[in-house]
């Protein structure tokens, strides 16, 4: 089974803190493109995640988790 990153925890944290994505972008210094990638569950650079964690004063596990990917049925784990 292939695993992928889910950033649902990040977006829930933003809701809990009553923050908009644009505010996170300004606080962390990341681009709008990076925010969009996170929203689509795409891969982002580790430095992006570090900037978010610093801005929100949290850890990686607070903003992301691993989930099984829905895909082509190929479970070679590659």
PDB file with one MODEL, atoms N, CA, C and O in Angstrom:
MODEL        1
ATOM      1  N   UNK A   1       0.841  -1.167   0.000  1.00  0.00           N
ATOM      2  CA  UNK A   1       0.000   0.000   0.000  1.00  0.00           C
ATOM      3  C   UNK A   1       0.893   1.240   0.000  1.00  0.00           C
ATOM      4  O   UNK A   1       1.844   1.333   0.776  1.00  0.00           O
ATOM      5  N   UNK A   2       0.578   2.179  -0.871  1.00  0.00           N
ATOM      6  CA  UNK A   2       1.338   3.424  -0.955  1.00  0.00           C
ATOM      7  C   UNK A   2       0.762   4.438   0.016  1.00  0.00           C
ATOM      8  O   UNK A   2      -0.451   4.519   0.208  1.00  0.00           O
ATOM      9  N   UNK A   3       1.642   5.202   0.618  1.00  0.00           N
ATOM     10  CA  UNK A   3       1.225   6.213   1.586  1.00  0.00           C
ATOM     11  C   UNK A   3       1.555   7.595   1.027  1.00  0.00           C
ATOM     12  O   UNK A   3       2.542   7.773   0.313  1.00  0.00           O
ATOM     13  N   UNK A   4       0.730   8.545   1.357  1.00  0.00           N
ATOM     14  CA  UNK A   4       0.950   9.927   0.948  1.00  0.00           C
ATOM     15  C   UNK A   4       0.683  10.854   2.121  1.00  0.00           C
ATOM     16  O   UNK A   4       0.056  10.472   3.109  1.00  0.00           O
ATOM     17  N   UNK A   5       1.173  12.084   1.993  1.00  0.00           N
ATOM     18  CA  UNK A   5       0.988  13.063   3.061  1.00  0.00           C
ATOM     19  C   UNK A   5      -0.378  13.721   2.938  1.00  0.00           C
ATOM     20  O   UNK A   5      -0.826  14.061   1.843  1.00  0.00           O
ATOM     21  N   UNK A   6      -1.022  13.890   4.068  1.00  0.00           N
ATOM     22  CA  UNK A   6      -2.274  14.639   4.146  1.00  0.00           C
ATOM     23  C   UNK A   6      -2.023  15.842   5.043  1.00  0.00           C
ATOM     24  O   UNK A   6      -1.429  15.719   6.114  1.00  0.00           O
ATOM     25  N   UNK A   7      -2.482  17.003   4.594  1.00  0.00           N
ATOM     26  CA  UNK A   7      -2.310  18.237   5.359  1.00  0.00           C
ATOM     27  C   UNK A   7      -3.624  18.700   5.969  1.00  0.00           C
ATOM     28  O   UNK A   7      -3.764  19.873   6.315  1.00  0.00           O
ATOM     29  N   UNK A   8      -4.590  17.794   6.105  1.00  0.00           N
ATOM     30  CA  UNK A   8      -5.882  18.147   6.700  1.00  0.00           C
ATOM     31  C   UNK A   8      -5.708  18.695   8.114  1.00  0.00           C
ATOM     32  O   UNK A   8      -6.457  19.573   8.543  1.00  0.00           O
ATOM     33  N   UNK A   9      -4.714  18.173   8.836  1.00  0.00           N
ATOM     34  CA  UNK A   9      -4.464  18.662  10.199  1.00  0.00           C
ATOM     35  C   UNK A   9      -4.070  20.141  10.181  1.00  0.00           C
ATOM     36  O   UNK A   9      -4.459  20.900  11.070  1.00  0.00           O
ATOM     37  N   UNK A  10      -3.306  20.545   9.177  1.00  0.00           N
ATOM     38  CA  UNK A  10      -2.910  21.948   9.053  1.00  0.00           C
ATOM     39  C   UNK A  10      -4.142  22.829   8.887  1.00  0.00           C
ATOM     40  O   UNK A  10      -4.281  23.843   9.571  1.00  0.00           O
ATOM     41  N   UNK A  11      -5.031  22.443   7.983  1.00  0.00           N
ATOM     42  CA  UNK A  11      -6.196  23.273   7.707  1.00  0.00           C
ATOM     43  C   UNK A  11      -7.176  23.289   8.878  1.00  0.00           C
ATOM     44  O   UNK A  11      -7.856  24.290   9.105  1.00  0.00           O
ATOM     45  N   UNK A  12      -7.250  22.192   9.616  1.00  0.00           N
ATOM     46  CA  UNK A  12      -8.071  22.177  10.835  1.00  0.00           C
ATOM     47  C   UNK A  12      -7.457  23.103  11.887  1.00  0.00           C
ATOM     48  O   UNK A  12      -8.173  23.818  12.587  1.00  0.00           O
ATOM     49  N   UNK A  13      -6.134  23.083  11.993  1.00  0.00           N
ATOM     50  CA  UNK A  13      -5.443  23.960  12.945  1.00  0.00           C
ATOM     51  C   UNK A  13      -5.705  25.425  12.604  1.00  0.00           C
ATOM     52  O   UNK A  13      -5.932  26.241  13.497  1.00  0.00           O
ATOM     53  N   UNK A  14      -5.673  25.757  11.319  1.00  0.00           N
ATOM     54  CA  UNK A  14      -5.954  27.132  10.902  1.00  0.00           C
ATOM     55  C   UNK A  14      -7.374  27.531  11.299  1.00  0.00           C
ATOM     56  O   UNK A  14      -7.599  28.640  11.783  1.00  0.00           O
ATOM     57  N   UNK A  15      -8.330  26.625  11.094  1.00  0.00           N
ATOM     58  CA  UNK A  15      -9.719  26.898  11.481  1.00  0.00           C
ATOM     59  C   UNK A  15      -9.810  27.110  12.986  1.00  0.00           C
ATOM     60  O   UNK A  15     -10.449  28.056  13.448  1.00  0.00           O
ATOM     61  N   UNK A  16      -9.170  26.228  13.749  1.00  0.00           N
ATOM     62  CA  UNK A  16      -9.204  26.335  15.210  1.00  0.00           C
ATOM     63  C   UNK A  16      -8.614  27.653  15.696  1.00  0.00           C
ATOM     64  O   UNK A  16      -9.056  28.211  16.701  1.00  0.00           O
ATOM     65  N   UNK A  17      -7.605  28.145  14.968  1.00  0.00           N
ATOM     66  CA  UNK A  17      -6.954  29.407  15.358  1.00  0.00           C
ATOM     67  C   UNK A  17      -7.581  30.612  14.663  1.00  0.00           C
ATOM     68  O   UNK A  17      -7.115  31.741  14.814  1.00  0.00           O
ATOM     69  N   UNK A  18      -8.640  30.359  13.902  1.00  0.00           N
ATOM     70  CA  UNK A  18      -9.347  31.418  13.173  1.00  0.00           C
ATOM     71  C   UNK A  18      -8.404  32.189  12.253  1.00  0.00           C
ATOM     72  O   UNK A  18      -8.440  33.417  12.184  1.00  0.00           O
ATOM     73  N   UNK A  19      -7.554  31.428  11.545  1.00  0.00           N
ATOM     74  CA  UNK A  19      -6.587  32.012  10.617  1.00  0.00           C
ATOM     75  C   UNK A  19      -6.968  31.679   9.180  1.00  0.00           C
ATOM     76  O   UNK A  19      -7.489  30.600   8.895  1.00  0.00           O
ATOM     77  N   UNK A  20      -6.706  32.602   8.299  1.00  0.00           N
ATOM     78  CA  UNK A  20      -6.902  32.385   6.868  1.00  0.00           C
ATOM     79  C   UNK A  20      -5.577  31.904   6.263  1.00  0.00           C
ATOM     80  O   UNK A  20      -4.506  32.120   6.830  1.00  0.00           O
ATOM     81  N   UNK A  21      -5.671  31.257   5.116  1.00  0.00           N
ATOM     82  CA  UNK A  21      -4.471  30.761   4.432  1.00  0.00           C
ATOM     83  C   UNK A  21      -3.522  31.906   4.103  1.00  0.00           C
ATOM     84  O   UNK A  21      -2.305  31.749   4.196  1.00  0.00           O
ATOM     85  N   UNK A  22      -4.072  33.058   3.717  1.00  0.00           N
ATOM     86  CA  UNK A  22      -3.240  34.216   3.393  1.00  0.00           C
ATOM     87  C   UNK A  22      -2.436  34.699   4.583  1.00  0.00           C
ATOM     88  O   UNK A  22      -1.297  35.140   4.436  1.00  0.00           O
ATOM     89  N   UNK A  23      -3.036  34.613   5.769  1.00  0.00           N
ATOM     90  CA  UNK A  23      -2.329  35.006   6.988  1.00  0.00           C
ATOM     91  C   UNK A  23      -1.173  34.049   7.260  1.00  0.00           C
ATOM     92  O   UNK A  23      -0.080  34.477   7.630  1.00  0.00           O
ATOM     93  N   UNK A  24      -1.419  32.749   7.074  1.00  0.00           N
ATOM     94  CA  UNK A  24      -0.347  31.764   7.222  1.00  0.00           C
ATOM     95  C   UNK A  24       0.765  32.047   6.231  1.00  0.00           C
ATOM     96  O   UNK A  24       1.946  31.979   6.572  1.00  0.00           O
ATOM     97  N   UNK A  25       0.384  32.366   5.003  1.00  0.00           N
ATOM     98  CA  UNK A  25       1.366  32.666   3.964  1.00  0.00           C
ATOM     99  C   UNK A  25       2.256  33.836   4.390  1.00  0.00           C
ATOM    100  O   UNK A  25       3.479  33.761   4.270  1.00  0.00           O
ATOM    101  N   UNK A  26       1.651  34.907   4.882  1.00  0.00           N
ATOM    102  CA  UNK A  26       2.424  36.073   5.319  1.00  0.00           C
ATOM    103  C   UNK A  26       3.293  35.766   6.536  1.00  0.00           C
ATOM    104  O   UNK A  26       4.456  36.165   6.587  1.00  0.00           O
ATOM    105  N   UNK A  27       2.729  35.057   7.515  1.00  0.00           N
ATOM    106  CA  UNK A  27       3.467  34.744   8.749  1.00  0.00           C
ATOM    107  C   UNK A  27       4.675  33.849   8.486  1.00  0.00           C
ATOM    108  O   UNK A  27       5.732  34.022   9.093  1.00  0.00           O
ATOM    109  N   UNK A  28       4.504  32.891   7.574  1.00  0.00           N
ATOM    110  CA  UNK A  28       5.553  31.896   7.346  1.00  0.00           C
ATOM    111  C   UNK A  28       6.500  32.266   6.210  1.00  0.00           C
ATOM    112  O   UNK A  28       7.598  31.718   6.111  1.00  0.00           O
ATOM    113  N   UNK A  29       6.081  33.187   5.358  1.00  0.00           N
ATOM    114  CA  UNK A  29       6.926  33.579   4.236  1.00  0.00           C
ATOM    115  C   UNK A  29       6.922  32.576   3.092  1.00  0.00           C
ATOM    116  O   UNK A  29       7.853  32.551   2.286  1.00  0.00           O
ATOM    117  N   UNK A  30       5.879  31.745   3.014  1.00  0.00           N
ATOM    118  CA  UNK A  30       5.799  30.788   1.909  1.00  0.00           C
ATOM    119  C   UNK A  30       4.920  31.374   0.806  1.00  0.00           C
ATOM    120  O   UNK A  30       4.177  32.329   1.029  1.00  0.00           O
ATOM    121  N   UNK A  31       5.015  30.793  -0.373  1.00  0.00           N
ATOM    122  CA  UNK A  31       4.285  31.313  -1.527  1.00  0.00           C
ATOM    123  C   UNK A  31       2.852  30.803  -1.572  1.00  0.00           C
ATOM    124  O   UNK A  31       2.505  29.814  -0.926  1.00  0.00           O
ATOM    125  N   UNK A  32       2.038  31.490  -2.342  1.00  0.00           N
ATOM    126  CA  UNK A  32       0.678  31.041  -2.595  1.00  0.00           C
ATOM    127  C   UNK A  32       0.655  29.703  -3.306  1.00  0.00           C
ATOM    128  O   UNK A  32      -0.256  28.899  -3.107  1.00  0.00           O
ATOM    129  N   UNK A  33       1.660  29.465  -4.136  1.00  0.00           N
ATOM    130  CA  UNK A  33       1.775  28.180  -4.834  1.00  0.00           C
ATOM    131  C   UNK A  33       1.947  27.045  -3.839  1.00  0.00           C
ATOM    132  O   UNK A  33       1.357  25.978  -4.002  1.00  0.00           O
ATOM    133  N   UNK A  34       2.752  27.271  -2.808  1.00  0.00           N
ATOM    134  CA  UNK A  34       2.959  26.245  -1.786  1.00  0.00           C
ATOM    135  C   UNK A  34       1.672  25.971  -1.019  1.00  0.00           C
ATOM    136  O   UNK A  34       1.357  24.820  -0.715  1.00  0.00           O
ATOM    137  N   UNK A  35       0.926  27.031  -0.705  1.00  0.00           N
ATOM    138  CA  UNK A  35      -0.364  26.862  -0.022  1.00  0.00           C
ATOM    139  C   UNK A  35      -1.300  26.030  -0.897  1.00  0.00           C
ATOM    140  O   UNK A  35      -1.990  25.140  -0.398  1.00  0.00           O
ATOM    141  N   UNK A  36      -1.326  26.313  -2.192  1.00  0.00           N
ATOM    142  CA  UNK A  36      -2.190  25.573  -3.113  1.00  0.00           C
ATOM    143  C   UNK A  36      -1.778  24.105  -3.177  1.00  0.00           C
ATOM    144  O   UNK A  36      -2.636  23.222  -3.199  1.00  0.00           O
ATOM    145  N   UNK A  37      -0.470  23.837  -3.207  1.00  0.00           N
ATOM    146  CA  UNK A  37       0.012  22.451  -3.220  1.00  0.00           C
ATOM    147  C   UNK A  37      -0.428  21.710  -1.966  1.00  0.00           C
ATOM    148  O   UNK A  37      -0.858  20.559  -2.040  1.00  0.00           O
ATOM    149  N   UNK A  38      -0.323  22.360  -0.827  1.00  0.00           N
ATOM    150  CA  UNK A  38      -0.756  21.746   0.426  1.00  0.00           C
ATOM    151  C   UNK A  38      -2.251  21.419   0.361  1.00  0.00           C
ATOM    152  O   UNK A  38      -2.684  20.359   0.814  1.00  0.00           O
ATOM    153  N   UNK A  39      -3.022  22.331  -0.203  1.00  0.00           N
ATOM    154  CA  UNK A  39      -4.458  22.122  -0.320  1.00  0.00           C
ATOM    155  C   UNK A  39      -4.822  20.942  -1.206  1.00  0.00           C
ATOM    156  O   UNK A  39      -5.857  20.306  -1.013  1.00  0.00           O
ATOM    157  N   UNK A  40      -3.963  20.655  -2.178  1.00  0.00           N
ATOM    158  CA  UNK A  40      -4.187  19.515  -3.078  1.00  0.00           C
ATOM    159  C   UNK A  40      -3.501  18.244  -2.583  1.00  0.00           C
ATOM    160  O   UNK A  40      -3.587  17.198  -3.225  1.00  0.00           O
ATOM    161  N   UNK A  41      -2.816  18.339  -1.433  1.00  0.00           N
ATOM    162  CA  UNK A  41      -2.125  17.176  -0.889  1.00  0.00           C
ATOM    163  C   UNK A  41      -0.885  16.788  -1.674  1.00  0.00           C
ATOM    164  O   UNK A  41      -0.458  15.634  -1.635  1.00  0.00           O
ATOM    165  N   UNK A  42      -0.306  17.745  -2.386  1.00  0.00           N
ATOM    166  CA  UNK A  42       0.894  17.482  -3.174  1.00  0.00           C
ATOM    167  C   UNK A  42       2.149  17.594  -2.310  1.00  0.00           C
ATOM    168  O   UNK A  42       2.113  18.141  -1.207  1.00  0.00           O
ATOM    169  N   UNK A  43       3.231  17.080  -2.818  1.00  0.00           N
ATOM    170  CA  UNK A  43       4.513  17.125  -2.123  1.00  0.00           C
ATOM    171  C   UNK A  43       5.043  18.553  -2.081  1.00  0.00           C
ATOM    172  O   UNK A  43       5.000  19.274  -3.077  1.00  0.00           O
ATOM    173  N   UNK A  44       5.545  18.951  -0.914  1.00  0.00           N
ATOM    174  CA  UNK A  44       6.210  20.243  -0.760  1.00  0.00           C
ATOM    175  C   UNK A  44       7.573  20.003  -0.118  1.00  0.00           C
ATOM    176  O   UNK A  44       7.805  18.981   0.528  1.00  0.00           O
ATOM    177  N   UNK A  45       8.440  20.942  -0.308  1.00  0.00           N
ATOM    178  CA  UNK A  45       9.785  20.904   0.239  1.00  0.00           C
ATOM    179  C   UNK A  45       9.730  20.908   1.769  1.00  0.00           C
ATOM    180  O   UNK A  45       8.856  21.546   2.355  1.00  0.00           O
ATOM    181  N   UNK A  46      10.641  20.213   2.404  1.00  0.00           N
ATOM    182  CA  UNK A  46      10.701  20.174   3.862  1.00  0.00           C
ATOM    183  C   UNK A  46      10.868  21.575   4.444  1.00  0.00           C
ATOM    184  O   UNK A  46      10.340  21.859   5.519  1.00  0.00           O
ATOM    185  N   UNK A  47      11.582  22.440   3.765  1.00  0.00           N
ATOM    186  CA  UNK A  47      11.778  23.803   4.248  1.00  0.00           C
ATOM    187  C   UNK A  47      10.437  24.532   4.380  1.00  0.00           C
ATOM    188  O   UNK A  47      10.268  25.348   5.285  1.00  0.00           O
ATOM    189  N   UNK A  48       9.498  24.251   3.499  1.00  0.00           N
ATOM    190  CA  UNK A  48       8.155  24.843   3.583  1.00  0.00           C
ATOM    191  C   UNK A  48       7.485  24.405   4.882  1.00  0.00           C
ATOM    192  O   UNK A  48       6.910  25.221   5.601  1.00  0.00           O
ATOM    193  N   UNK A  49       7.564  23.112   5.172  1.00  0.00           N
ATOM    194  CA  UNK A  49       6.955  22.586   6.400  1.00  0.00           C
ATOM    195  C   UNK A  49       7.607  23.180   7.643  1.00  0.00           C
ATOM    196  O   UNK A  49       6.923  23.470   8.624  1.00  0.00           O
ATOM    197  N   UNK A  50       8.920  23.360   7.607  1.00  0.00           N
ATOM    198  CA  UNK A  50       9.642  23.967   8.730  1.00  0.00           C
ATOM    199  C   UNK A  50       9.162  25.397   8.947  1.00  0.00           C
ATOM    200  O   UNK A  50       8.925  25.803  10.085  1.00  0.00           O
ATOM    201  N   UNK A  51       9.016  26.169   7.866  1.00  0.00           N
ATOM    202  CA  UNK A  51       8.548  27.552   7.984  1.00  0.00           C
ATOM    203  C   UNK A  51       7.145  27.612   8.583  1.00  0.00           C
ATOM    204  O   UNK A  51       6.852  28.473   9.413  1.00  0.00           O
ATOM    205  N   UNK A  52       6.282  26.690   8.155  1.00  0.00           N
ATOM    206  CA  UNK A  52       4.924  26.654   8.696  1.00  0.00           C
ATOM    207  C   UNK A  52       4.957  26.333  10.184  1.00  0.00           C
ATOM    208  O   UNK A  52       4.284  26.987  10.981  1.00  0.00           O
ATOM    209  N   UNK A  53       5.743  25.323  10.558  1.00  0.00           N
ATOM    210  CA  UNK A  53       5.833  24.929  11.969  1.00  0.00           C
ATOM    211  C   UNK A  53       6.389  26.058  12.829  1.00  0.00           C
ATOM    212  O   UNK A  53       5.925  26.276  13.948  1.00  0.00           O
ATOM    213  N   UNK A  54       7.374  26.767  12.313  1.00  0.00           N
ATOM    214  CA  UNK A  54       7.921  27.902  13.072  1.00  0.00           C
ATOM    215  C   UNK A  54       6.864  28.979  13.258  1.00  0.00           C
ATOM    216  O   UNK A  54       6.714  29.525  14.351  1.00  0.00           O
ATOM    217  N   UNK A  55       6.129  29.287  12.189  1.00  0.00           N
ATOM    218  CA  UNK A  55       5.113  30.340  12.253  1.00  0.00           C
ATOM    219  C   UNK A  55       3.987  29.973  13.212  1.00  0.00           C
ATOM    220  O   UNK A  55       3.480  30.823  13.944  1.00  0.00           O
ATOM    221  N   UNK A  56       3.602  28.704  13.203  1.00  0.00           N
ATOM    222  CA  UNK A  56       2.486  28.259  14.041  1.00  0.00           C
ATOM    223  C   UNK A  56       2.939  27.732  15.406  1.00  0.00           C
ATOM    224  O   UNK A  56       2.117  27.390  16.257  1.00  0.00           O
ATOM    225  N   UNK A  57       4.272  27.673  15.601  1.00  0.00           N
ATOM    226  CA  UNK A  57       4.841  27.154  16.850  1.00  0.00           C
ATOM    227  C   UNK A  57       4.301  25.755  17.146  1.00  0.00           C
ATOM    228  O   UNK A  57       3.727  25.490  18.203  1.00  0.00           O
ATOM    229  N   UNK A  58       4.508  24.879  16.173  1.00  0.00           N
ATOM    230  CA  UNK A  58       4.023  23.507  16.301  1.00  0.00           C
ATOM    231  C   UNK A  58       5.042  22.549  15.686  1.00  0.00           C
ATOM    232  O   UNK A  58       6.116  22.974  15.260  1.00  0.00           O
ATOM    233  N   UNK A  59       4.716  21.282  15.641  1.00  0.00           N
ATOM    234  CA  UNK A  59       5.584  20.235  15.106  1.00  0.00           C
ATOM    235  C   UNK A  59       4.959  19.654  13.841  1.00  0.00           C
ATOM    236  O   UNK A  59       3.785  19.889  13.556  1.00  0.00           O
ATOM    237  N   UNK A  60       5.750  18.893  13.086  1.00  0.00           N
ATOM    238  CA  UNK A  60       5.266  18.282  11.842  1.00  0.00           C
ATOM    239  C   UNK A  60       3.983  17.477  12.062  1.00  0.00           C
ATOM    240  O   UNK A  60       3.054  17.557  11.258  1.00  0.00           O
ATOM    241  N   UNK A  61       3.930  16.716  13.129  1.00  0.00           N
ATOM    242  CA  UNK A  61       2.769  15.873  13.410  1.00  0.00           C
ATOM    243  C   UNK A  61       1.502  16.666  13.682  1.00  0.00           C
ATOM    244  O   UNK A  61       0.399  16.120  13.634  1.00  0.00           O
ATOM    245  N   UNK A  62       1.659  17.959  13.970  1.00  0.00           N
ATOM    246  CA  UNK A  62       0.496  18.817  14.202  1.00  0.00           C
ATOM    247  C   UNK A  62      -0.125  19.309  12.901  1.00  0.00           C
ATOM    248  O   UNK A  62      -1.272  19.756  12.895  1.00  0.00           O
ATOM    249  N   UNK A  63       0.627  19.232  11.788  1.00  0.00           N
ATOM    250  CA  UNK A  63       0.127  19.779  10.523  1.00  0.00           C
ATOM    251  C   UNK A  63      -0.024  18.743   9.410  1.00  0.00           C
ATOM    252  O   UNK A  63      -0.608  19.033   8.366  1.00  0.00           O
ATOM    253  N   UNK A  64       0.497  17.543   9.629  1.00  0.00           N
ATOM    254  CA  UNK A  64       0.408  16.542   8.570  1.00  0.00           C
ATOM    255  C   UNK A  64       0.363  15.138   9.144  1.00  0.00           C
ATOM    256  O   UNK A  64       0.728  14.904  10.296  1.00  0.00           O
ATOM    257  N   UNK A  65      -0.094  14.210   8.315  1.00  0.00           N
ATOM    258  CA  UNK A  65      -0.078  12.796   8.676  1.00  0.00           C
ATOM    259  C   UNK A  65      -0.013  11.972   7.396  1.00  0.00           C
ATOM    260  O   UNK A  65      -0.313  12.463   6.308  1.00  0.00           O
ATOM    261  N   UNK A  66       0.378  10.734   7.543  1.00  0.00           N
ATOM    262  CA  UNK A  66       0.458   9.836   6.397  1.00  0.00           C
ATOM    263  C   UNK A  66      -0.867   9.094   6.255  1.00  0.00           C
ATOM    264  O   UNK A  66      -1.442   8.620   7.235  1.00  0.00           O
ATOM    265  N   UNK A  67      -1.338   9.006   5.008  1.00  0.00           N
ATOM    266  CA  UNK A  67      -2.577   8.291   4.700  1.00  0.00           C
ATOM    267  C   UNK A  67      -2.352   7.420   3.486  1.00  0.00           C
ATOM    268  O   UNK A  67      -1.509   7.731   2.645  1.00  0.00           O
ATOM    269  N   UNK A  68      -3.103   6.321   3.382  1.00  0.00           N
ATOM    270  CA  UNK A  68      -3.009   5.504   2.168  1.00  0.00           C
ATOM    271  C   UNK A  68      -3.435   6.331   0.961  1.00  0.00           C
ATOM    272  O   UNK A  68      -4.415   7.074   1.018  1.00  0.00           O
ATOM    273  N   UNK A  69      -2.691   6.193  -0.126  1.00  0.00           N
ATOM    274  CA  UNK A  69      -3.034   6.883  -1.364  1.00  0.00           C
ATOM    275  C   UNK A  69      -4.058   6.068  -2.124  1.00  0.00           C
ATOM    276  O   UNK A  69      -3.957   4.843  -2.197  1.00  0.00           O
ATOM    277  N   UNK A  70      -5.031   6.734  -2.682  1.00  0.00           N
ATOM    278  CA  UNK A  70      -5.911   6.036  -3.624  1.00  0.00           C
ATOM    279  C   UNK A  70      -5.186   6.121  -4.953  1.00  0.00           C
ATOM    280  O   UNK A  70      -4.675   7.179  -5.321  1.00  0.00           O
ATOM    281  N   UNK A  71      -5.140   5.030  -5.664  1.00  0.00           N
ATOM    282  CA  UNK A  71      -4.359   5.070  -6.886  1.00  0.00           C
ATOM    283  C   UNK A  71      -4.685   3.973  -7.835  1.00  0.00           C
ATOM    284  O   UNK A  71      -5.835   3.555  -7.971  1.00  0.00           O
ATOM    285  N   UNK A  72      -3.645   3.504  -8.502  1.00  0.00           N
ATOM    286  CA  UNK A  72      -3.799   2.578  -9.607  1.00  0.00           C
ATOM    287  C   UNK A  72      -3.808   1.123  -9.175  1.00  0.00           C
ATOM    288  O   UNK A  72      -3.781   0.231 -10.022  1.00  0.00           O
ATOM    289  N   UNK A  73      -3.847   0.863  -7.865  1.00  0.00           N
ATOM    290  CA  UNK A  73      -3.878  -0.511  -7.395  1.00  0.00           C
ATOM    291  C   UNK A  73      -2.506  -1.156  -7.337  1.00  0.00           C
ATOM    292  O   UNK A  73      -2.396  -2.341  -7.022  1.00  0.00           O
ATOM    293  N   UNK A  74      -1.467  -0.406  -7.633  1.00  0.00           N
ATOM    294  CA  UNK A  74      -0.104  -0.921  -7.593  1.00  0.00           C
ATOM    295  C   UNK A  74       0.405  -0.829  -6.161  1.00  0.00           C
ATOM    296  O   UNK A  74       0.729   0.262  -5.692  1.00  0.00           O
ATOM    297  N   UNK A  75       0.483  -1.989  -5.438  1.00  0.00           N
ATOM    298  CA  UNK A  75       0.948  -1.903  -4.070  1.00  0.00           C
ATOM    299  C   UNK A  75       2.348  -2.445  -3.886  1.00  0.00           C
ATOM    300  O   UNK A  75       2.627  -3.139  -2.908  1.00  0.00           O
ATOM    301  N   UNK A  76       3.215  -2.139  -4.805  1.00  0.00           N
ATOM    302  CA  UNK A  76       4.595  -2.555  -4.650  1.00  0.00           C
ATOM    303  C   UNK A  76       5.326  -1.692  -3.631  1.00  0.00           C
ATOM    304  O   UNK A  76       6.442  -2.024  -3.232  1.00  0.00           O
ATOM    305  N   UNK A  77       4.707  -0.574  -3.198  1.00  0.00           N
ATOM    306  CA  UNK A  77       5.332   0.273  -2.195  1.00  0.00           C
ATOM    307  C   UNK A  77       6.426   1.146  -2.739  1.00  0.00           C
ATOM    308  O   UNK A  77       7.301   1.588  -1.994  1.00  0.00           O
ATOM    309  N   UNK A  78       6.393   1.396  -4.005  1.00  0.00           N
ATOM    310  CA  UNK A  78       7.443   2.215  -4.619  1.00  0.00           C
ATOM    311  C   UNK A  78       7.037   3.669  -4.614  1.00  0.00           C
ATOM    312  O   UNK A  78       7.788   4.521  -5.089  1.00  0.00           O
TER     313      UNK A  78
ENDMDL
END
